[in-house]
Amino acid sequence: MKQEAIKLELIEWLAKLNDSDTIQYLKKIKDARSKHQDWWNELPEQQKKGILRGLKDIDEGRTIPHEEVKTRYGL
């Protein structure tokens, strides 16, 4: 799909969107990109800690392969 067609599709979707949380999220993305701000700075401390904890788990090899998770949960 060409970029212009994607833009039109998004405009149509956004015009019909009634989910205020999604609208506010999209606004934050737009504002951050226009101000060259890092979205990380807008996250609450609890979310930052969770992300950093997850990255540390990855670095230290505390992960489960995707296929194993799928098997474990019958996916």
Residue frames as a rotation matrix with the C-alpha (Angstrom) as fourth column:
MET 1
0.588 0.809 0.000 0.00
0.809 -0.588 0.000 0.00
0.000 0.000 -1.000 0.00
LYS 2
-0.154 -0.640 0.753 1.39
0.570 -0.680 -0.461 3.37
0.807 0.358 0.469 -0.94
GLN 3
-0.802 -0.305 -0.513 2.09
0.596 -0.371 -0.712 5.89
0.026 -0.877 0.479 1.78
GLU 4
-0.836 0.532 0.131 -0.68
-0.504 -0.841 0.199 8.27
0.216 0.100 0.971 0.68
ALA 5
-0.029 0.846 -0.532 -3.25
-0.239 0.511 0.826 5.46
0.971 0.151 0.188 0.80
ILE 6
-0.280 -0.150 -0.948 -2.07
0.797 0.514 -0.316 4.50
0.535 -0.845 -0.024 4.29
LYS 7
-0.991 -0.101 -0.091 -2.41
0.134 -0.843 -0.521 8.12
-0.024 -0.528 0.849 5.43
LEU 8
-0.490 0.872 0.010 -5.97
-0.668 -0.382 0.638 8.30
0.560 0.306 0.770 4.11
GLU 9
0.044 0.469 -0.882 -6.84
0.254 0.849 0.464 5.01
0.966 -0.244 -0.082 5.80
LEU 10
-0.578 -0.348 -0.738 -5.48
0.785 0.009 -0.619 6.32
0.222 -0.937 0.268 9.10
ILE 11
-0.951 0.275 0.143 -7.32
-0.289 -0.954 -0.082 9.63
0.114 -0.119 0.986 8.74
GLU 12
-0.150 0.948 -0.279 -10.62
-0.477 0.178 0.861 7.80
0.866 0.262 0.426 8.14
TRP 13
-0.019 0.070 -0.997 -9.98
0.624 0.780 0.043 5.51
0.781 -0.622 -0.059 11.12
LEU 14
-0.831 -0.387 -0.399 -9.03
0.552 -0.485 -0.678 8.39
0.069 -0.784 0.617 13.40
ALA 15
-0.756 0.601 0.260 -12.10
-0.486 -0.781 0.392 10.41
0.438 0.170 0.882 12.38
LYS 16
0.220 0.887 -0.406 -14.33
-0.324 0.459 0.827 7.53
0.920 -0.050 0.388 13.58
LEU 17
-0.429 -0.514 -0.742 -12.31
0.471 0.574 -0.670 6.71
0.771 -0.637 -0.004 16.70
ASN 18
0.486 0.679 0.550 -14.13
-0.226 -0.510 0.830 7.22
0.844 -0.528 -0.094 20.01
ASP 19
0.615 -0.338 -0.713 -11.55
0.736 0.572 0.363 5.69
0.285 -0.747 0.600 22.38
SER 20
0.931 -0.193 0.311 -10.19
-0.243 -0.961 0.131 8.67
0.274 -0.197 -0.941 24.32
ASP 21
0.588 -0.764 0.267 -7.21
-0.079 0.274 0.958 6.68
-0.805 -0.584 0.101 25.69
THR 22
0.181 -0.495 0.850 -6.07
0.895 0.440 0.066 5.82
-0.407 0.749 0.523 22.17
ILE 23
0.712 0.129 0.690 -6.59
0.489 -0.796 -0.356 9.39
0.503 0.592 -0.630 21.01
GLN 24
0.906 -0.394 0.155 -4.52
-0.393 -0.644 0.656 10.74
-0.159 -0.655 -0.739 23.92
TYR 25
0.376 -0.785 0.493 -1.80
0.312 0.608 0.730 8.15
-0.873 -0.121 0.473 23.24
LEU 26
0.298 -0.210 0.931 -1.62
0.954 0.032 -0.298 9.15
0.033 0.977 0.210 19.58
LYS 27
0.904 0.055 0.423 -1.45
0.069 -0.997 -0.018 12.82
0.421 0.045 -0.906 20.57
LYS 28
0.717 -0.688 0.112 1.50
-0.252 -0.106 0.962 12.10
-0.649 -0.718 -0.249 22.87
ILE 29
0.172 -0.647 0.743 3.30
0.761 0.566 0.317 10.33
-0.626 0.511 0.589 20.03
LYS 30
0.522 0.097 0.847 2.63
0.741 -0.544 -0.394 13.24
0.423 0.833 -0.356 17.68
ASP 31
0.964 -0.124 0.234 3.76
-0.213 -0.889 0.407 15.81
0.157 -0.442 -0.883 20.23
ALA 32
0.552 -0.800 0.234 6.89
0.040 0.306 0.951 13.86
-0.833 -0.516 0.201 21.13
ARG 33
0.149 -0.491 0.858 7.90
0.937 0.347 0.036 13.52
-0.315 0.799 0.512 17.49
SER 34
0.616 0.130 0.777 7.31
0.527 -0.801 -0.284 17.19
0.585 0.585 -0.562 16.75
LYS 35
0.880 -0.305 0.365 9.26
-0.467 -0.699 0.542 18.30
0.090 -0.647 -0.757 19.83
HIS 36
0.166 -0.820 -0.548 11.97
-0.290 0.491 -0.822 15.66
0.942 0.295 -0.157 19.35
GLN 37
0.009 -0.078 0.997 11.25
-1.000 0.007 0.010 14.44
-0.008 -0.997 -0.078 22.85
ASP 38
-0.797 -0.293 -0.528 11.89
-0.282 0.954 -0.103 10.92
0.534 0.067 -0.843 23.99
TRP 39
0.221 0.971 -0.090 8.68
-0.409 0.176 0.895 9.13
0.885 -0.161 0.436 24.97
TRP 40
-0.133 -0.364 -0.922 10.67
0.635 0.683 -0.362 7.41
0.761 -0.633 0.140 27.73
ASN 41
-0.944 -0.308 0.120 10.63
0.135 -0.690 -0.711 10.66
0.302 -0.655 0.693 29.70
GLU 42
-0.374 0.890 0.260 6.82
-0.780 -0.454 0.430 10.63
0.501 -0.042 0.864 29.70
LEU 43
0.026 0.380 -0.925 6.50
0.111 0.918 0.381 7.15
0.994 -0.112 -0.018 31.23
PRO 44
0.764 0.238 0.600 5.60
-0.568 -0.194 0.800 6.75
0.307 -0.952 -0.012 34.90
GLU 45
-0.167 -0.918 0.359 8.45
-0.985 0.138 -0.104 5.43
0.046 -0.371 -0.927 37.07
GLN 46
0.115 0.278 0.954 6.67
-0.455 0.868 -0.198 2.12
-0.883 -0.412 0.226 37.60
GLN 47
0.967 0.245 0.074 6.59
-0.036 0.418 -0.908 1.46
-0.254 0.875 0.413 33.85
LYS 48
0.462 -0.872 -0.163 10.25
-0.749 -0.285 -0.598 2.45
0.475 0.398 -0.785 33.45
LYS 49
-0.217 -0.538 0.815 11.25
-0.897 0.440 0.052 0.06
-0.386 -0.719 -0.578 36.25
GLY 50
0.490 0.494 0.719 9.28
-0.189 0.865 -0.465 -2.76
-0.851 0.092 0.517 34.64
ILE 51
0.961 -0.178 -0.213 10.90
-0.209 0.040 -0.977 -2.20
0.183 0.983 0.001 31.26
LEU 52
0.131 -0.980 0.152 14.38
-0.910 -0.179 -0.373 -2.02
0.393 -0.090 -0.915 32.78
ARG 53
-0.038 -0.071 0.997 13.70
-0.690 0.723 0.025 -5.19
-0.723 -0.687 -0.077 34.78
GLY 54
0.833 0.418 0.362 12.66
-0.022 0.680 -0.733 -6.96
-0.553 0.603 0.575 31.57
LEU 55
0.743 -0.625 -0.241 15.76
-0.460 -0.214 -0.862 -5.79
0.487 0.751 -0.446 29.72
LYS 56
-0.123 -0.787 0.605 17.94
-0.991 0.129 -0.033 -7.02
-0.052 -0.604 -0.795 32.61
ASP 57
0.346 0.333 0.877 16.21
-0.344 0.915 -0.212 -10.41
-0.873 -0.229 0.431 32.44
ILE 58
0.999 0.006 -0.054 17.03
-0.053 0.276 -0.960 -10.59
0.009 0.961 0.276 28.72
ASP 59
0.370 -0.928 0.042 20.66
-0.767 -0.330 -0.551 -9.61
0.525 0.172 -0.834 29.31
GLU 60
-0.359 -0.507 0.784 20.99
-0.898 0.416 -0.142 -12.27
-0.254 -0.755 -0.605 32.03
GLY 61
-0.816 -0.041 -0.577 19.34
-0.374 0.798 0.472 -15.00
0.441 0.601 -0.666 29.95
ARG 62
-0.784 0.602 0.148 16.15
0.137 0.400 -0.906 -15.26
-0.605 -0.691 -0.396 32.01
THR 63
-0.325 0.676 -0.662 13.84
-0.924 -0.376 0.070 -15.77
-0.202 0.634 0.747 29.06
ILE 64
-0.160 0.360 0.919 11.61
0.080 0.933 -0.351 -18.52
-0.984 0.018 -0.178 27.71
PRO 65
-0.972 -0.235 0.025 11.63
0.033 -0.033 0.999 -19.30
-0.234 0.971 0.040 23.98
HIS 66
-0.468 0.826 -0.314 8.47
-0.872 -0.489 0.012 -18.36
-0.143 0.279 0.949 22.12
GLU 67
-0.240 0.354 -0.904 7.81
-0.470 0.772 0.428 -21.93
0.849 0.528 -0.019 21.00
GLU 68
-0.805 -0.094 -0.586 7.98
0.411 0.624 -0.664 -23.15
0.428 -0.775 -0.464 24.60
VAL 69
-0.826 0.550 -0.121 5.46
-0.297 -0.608 -0.736 -20.53
-0.479 -0.572 0.666 25.72
LYS 70
-0.279 0.738 -0.614 3.12
-0.921 -0.026 0.388 -21.52
0.270 0.674 0.688 22.88
THR 71
-0.388 0.084 -0.918 3.36
-0.015 0.995 0.097 -25.19
0.921 0.051 -0.385 23.88
ARG 72
-0.950 -0.058 -0.306 2.93
0.299 0.106 -0.948 -24.43
0.088 -0.993 -0.084 27.57
TYR 73
-0.620 0.733 -0.279 -0.25
-0.305 -0.553 -0.775 -22.42
-0.723 -0.396 0.567 26.99
GLY 74
-0.209 0.556 0.804 -1.64
0.607 0.718 -0.339 -24.51
-0.766 0.417 -0.488 24.14
LEU 75
0.347 0.295 -0.890 -1.22
-0.369 -0.830 -0.418 -21.86
-0.862 0.474 -0.179 21.47
